Amino acid sequence: MYIIKVKGKAKIPDYIQLRDENFVLIAYFRADRPLKNLEKYNLDGKEDALKNVIESLPFGKLQKLEI
């Protein structure tokens, strides 16, 4: 799974995209709000680790999500 942080403009907030191994979009959510239904993406119980990754993630850089 891959993650990228997209910078918002004006009234549009920053967003996070989760993509699968084929770079197909599987989740799209606001960076300042927690992702719901984490079990759907096999990330349940990893909320704190995901939050830390999102905070340290630079804008526009796609990277492999390893948590």
C-alpha positions as CSV (number, residue, x, y, z in Angstrom):
1,M,0.0,0.0,0.0
2,Y,1.2,3.5,-0.8
3,I,0.4,6.9,0.8
4,I,0.6,10.5,-0.5
5,K,-0.4,13.8,1.1
6,V,-2.0,16.3,-1.3
7,K,-1.8,20.0,-0.4
8,G,-5.1,21.9,-0.4
9,K,-5.6,25.4,-1.8
10,A,-7.6,28.2,-0.3
11,K,-10.7,26.6,1.3
12,I,-9.8,23.1,0.2
13,P,-8.1,21.2,3.0
14,D,-5.1,18.9,2.8
15,Y,-6.0,15.3,1.8
16,I,-4.4,11.8,2.2
17,Q,-4.6,9.2,-0.5
18,L,-4.1,5.5,0.1
19,R,-3.3,3.5,-3.0
20,D,-2.8,-0.3,-3.5
21,E,0.1,-2.0,-5.2
22,N,-1.2,-1.1,-8.6
23,F,-1.5,2.6,-7.6
24,V,-5.3,2.3,-7.7
25,L,-7.0,4.8,-5.2
26,I,-8.5,2.8,-2.3
27,A,-9.0,5.6,0.3
28,Y,-9.2,9.4,0.2
29,F,-9.6,11.4,3.4
30,R,-8.8,14.7,5.0
31,A,-5.5,14.9,6.7
32,D,-6.9,16.6,9.8
33,R,-9.6,14.0,10.4
34,P,-9.1,10.4,11.4
35,L,-9.8,7.6,8.9
36,K,-12.9,5.6,9.6
37,N,-13.2,1.8,9.0
38,L,-9.5,1.1,9.2
39,E,-10.2,-2.6,9.3
40,K,-11.3,-2.4,5.7
41,Y,-7.7,-1.5,4.8
42,N,-6.0,-3.9,7.3
43,L,-5.0,-1.0,9.4
44,D,-7.1,-1.5,12.5
45,G,-5.1,-1.0,15.7
46,K,-2.6,1.2,13.9
47,E,-4.3,4.5,14.3
48,D,-1.4,6.1,16.2
49,A,1.2,4.9,13.8
50,L,-0.8,6.1,10.8
51,K,-1.3,9.5,12.5
52,N,2.5,9.8,13.0
53,V,3.2,8.9,9.3
54,I,0.7,11.5,8.1
55,E,2.2,14.2,10.3
56,S,5.7,13.6,9.0
57,L,4.8,12.9,5.4
58,P,5.9,15.6,2.9
59,F,3.4,17.0,0.5
60,G,3.3,15.4,-3.0
61,K,5.7,12.5,-2.3
62,L,4.3,9.1,-2.9
63,Q,5.8,6.5,-0.5
64,K,5.3,3.0,0.6
65,L,3.2,2.7,3.8
66,E,5.0,0.4,6.1
67,I,3.3,0.3,9.5
